[in-house]
Amino acid sequence: MSVFEGAGVALITPMNKDFSVNFDKLREIIEEQIAAGTDAIIACGTTGEASTLSHEEHLEVIRFTCDVVKKRIPVIAGTGSNCTETAVYLSREAEKAGADAVLVVSPYYNKATQKGLISHFSTVAGSISIPVILYNIPSRTGVTILPETIAHLVKNVKNIVGVKEASGNFTAILRTLSLLQGTPFDLYSGNDDQVIPIMSLGGKGVISVLSNVAPKQTHEMCMAMINGDVKKAANMQIEAGELIRQLFIEVNPIPVKAAMNLMGKNVGSLRSPLCDMEEEHVETLKKAMKEYGLL
């Protein structure tokens, strides 16, 4: 059984003016997501600025999210680290907090070998009983989880159940699916501009930045595909194309936080070294949001 099908939101972490986590706003946006039909909440991923949260803040956000959601939809906790011991600690604490699964990115900066990746992910998964979704995003981490490595882990570690694919490499994605043909396995798009292409290959949905600003539309796009209305799903993907492009015109989550603030959601700024969006990009983002009907 899949952790979820459809649109999971890679949720931003709202900040107060002093850059502390704004938990009142976090509650508000979680409730808005659930009301709009979002199929899962991903807390403390890349979009949630996990890399600039302390371990205590990181776990506090996960606990808070689980407490607010109350099992209405799955909560997937981002618990990856470039230190295996830290990833184990965060994953164990997320399980204790009530997370339904964890999302574990490949170790960044130290660029483990494939043998090292197998050891890392196996150790993290072996420390918990809830499902593990691998996160393949070489543009951020400097290392690719190869299809053969993904297949080995899924086949040999019982609670490694899938992968969030943000490599953009369809040849590799197809190779992974080929290696795992006949093996239960969940593939999620990690790129909002590739949701329907990945679902056409059997993907279960998306872990989405777009869902922060367009949760209803992203959910409906995925549901159209799941229900076999490929034309509607494809049209919705195309209609969102320019907005998605603008949401990544600067490094994520700079544009999506700007977009939410333009919508009056007052989610605050970003922790350094991320910074506010360039004014020229704010204008092109605003134009795309208006054309999509968000402003």
N, C-alpha and C positions, 0 to 999 in steps of 0.2 A: 504493500500500500504506500502510495506517495506521501511525502510530508505535506505537500499541497499541490494543487493544480490551478493554473491561472496566473494572476498577477500578484506577486509579493512585492511590497514596497521596501526598498532600501532606505529606511527612514532617516531623515536628517536629525541632528541633535540640536534643539533650539538653545540659544544662549541668552543670558541676561546681559545688561550693559557692562557688567564687570567680568564677563566671559565665564561666569559660573553657569552650570546647566540650569535651564529654566524648566523645572518640572511641571509647573502649572500649564505652561504652553505645550509641553510634551504630552500631557494627558489630553489636552484639547485636540491636538493633531492626530493622536491615536484614535480618539473617538470619531473624528471626521473620516479617517481612513476606513474604519469598520462600517460606518454608516454608508459610505460610498461603494461598498462591495469588495474592497480589497481582500484578497484570499490568504495573505500571510503578512506578518510584520517581521522585518529583518532589523534587529537592533544592533547598533555598534558595528556596522560595516564601514567600508570606505566612506560612504555618503554620510554616515553618522560621526565622522571625524574621530574614529576610535584611536587613531595614532597619536592624537594630542590629548586624549583623556588619560588621567591617572588610572591605575588598576582599580582603585577604590571607586572612582567615578564610573568607570566602565561597568563594573559589576552593579553599581547602584542603578544605572540606567537600565540594565537588563532586568534586575529585580523589579524595578518600578514598572517597566513595560509588561512584564508577566502579571503583576498584580492588577494593572489596569485592564488588560485584555481578558483575564479570567477565563482562558481556554475557549473564548468565542471563536477565535481563529488561531492557527499555529503561530507561535513566536519562535523565530530562528535567531539565535544569538551569534554574533560575530565573535569568535574566540581565537582567531589566528594570531600567531606571533612568529618572529624569526628565532625565538628560543623555544625549544620543545617543552622544557619545564614550565615556562610561562603559559604556553598554549594548553597544557594539561591542567594547570591551576585554574585558568579562566573557564575551561570547558567543564571541569568538575563543579565549579561554583555556579555556572549557568544551569547545569542540570539540577542542582539543589534549589535554584531560584524558580524552577518550573518551566524552563525553556523546553520546547518540543523537539528541537534539533539544534545543532551548531553548524555554522559556516566557517570553514577553516581555510584560510588563504595559504598559498605556498610561501614558505619562509623567504622574506625579502632581504636584500642587501648581501647576505652571506652566500646566496646562490648555491644551494645544495645540489649535489648530483642526484640522478634519478634513484640511485640506491639510498641516498640520504633522505630523499622525499618519501620513499616507501617506509623507511624506519620512522621518520617523523610522524606521518599520518597514521601509521599503525599504532604507534605509542599513544597518540592523542585519542584515537578511537577506542583503544583498549582500556583507557582510563575511565570511560563512561559507558552508559548503556543506551543513551538516546542516539538517534541517527546523526550521521556526519555527512555534510555536503562539502565536497572539495571546491575550492575557488581557484580557477585558473585564469590569471590576469598578468601575463608576462610583461605588459607595458608598465605595470606598477612594481612588479617584484624583481624583474630581471631574470626570471627563470620560468621555463615552460614545463608544465606537467604533461609529459608525452602520453599519447594515446595508450601505449603499451603499459605505462605506469598506472594510469587510471584503471585500465582493465584488470591489471593484477590486483590492485587494491579492492576493487568492487568484488572480484571473485574470491578473494582470500580473507577479507575483513568484513564480518557479517553486518556491522552497523555503518559501514561506508556505503551510502545508498545512491549517490549521484554526484553531479558536478554542476557548478555555475560556470558556464563557458563565456569568458570575456576576451578570448584570444582573437576573435574575428577570423580565425583560420578554419574555413569550412572543409578544407581537405583533411585537416587533423580531426575535426569533429566527426566527419564521416568515417574516418578510420576508427575512432573510438567506438562509434555505434556498430561498425562491422565486427570489431573484436568482441563486443558484448552482445551480439545478436543472440537472442534466446535467454539472456540473463536479465533478471529484473534490475532496472537501473533508471534513474531519473535525470534527465538533461534539462537544465534551465538556461535560457539566454541571459547573459550578463550585459548585453548591449541592447538598448532600447530600439535601435534601428535594425535589429536582426531578429526580432521576436517571431514574426510569422515565418521567415525562412527556416529558423531552427525548429519551430513547432511542426513545420511541414515534414521534417525528418523524424518526427516522433517526440520532440521536446514537450515537456509538461507545462511550460509557461516561461515566466520571466521574473528575475529579481531586478526591480525597476527603479530608476531614478525618476523617470517621467511620472510614475504613480504619485510622487509627492505633490505634484500640481494638477494632475489629471487622473485621479484614481478610478473614477467611474468609467472613463473612456478606455483606460488601459485594461481594466477588468473585462469590459464588454468586448474589446478586441480579442482577448484570449478566449473568452467564452464562445465567440463566433467561430473561432478556429476549432475549438474542442467539439462544438456542435456541428461541424462540417460545413459551415457557411464560409468557404474559403474566399469567395469574392468580397464579402463584407469585411472579413478580417484583413485582407490585403489592402482594400481601400482605406481602412482605418489606419493601417501602418503607413501608407503613403501620405494620408492627410496630416499625420503627426510628424512627417519627415523634417520639415523646416524647424519646428519647435524643438525636436530632438537635437538637431544640429546646433541650435543656439544654446541648448542646455549643456553642451560640451564644447562651446567655443573657448572657454577657459577651463582649467582643470576642475573636475568635480570634487567637492560640492559647491564651488563658488557660484556658478550660474543658478543652480536650483534654489539656493538660499536667497539669491537676489530676486528670483521669480516669485518665491513665496512672500517676500517682503513687498514686492510690487502688487501682489494680490491682497495686501493688508493683513497678512498673517503674523507679522511682527515676530519672526523667529530669530532675530538678532544677527550678529556678524559671525565671523569665523576666527578660530584661534590661529595665531601665528604658528608656522610661517605662511599659511594661507591668508589672503587679504581680500578686501572688497574688489568688486568687478570694475574693470575699466569703463569709463562713461560711454565710450563709443560702442562697447559691447552691450551695455545696459539698453541702449537705444535699439539695437538690432534684436535683442531678446524681447523687448517690449513690443516691437512690431510683430514678431512671430506669435507672441501670446495673444495679441489683438486678433490676428488673422485666424488663430485657432479657437477664439471665443472665450479666452480666459480673462480678458480685461474688457 
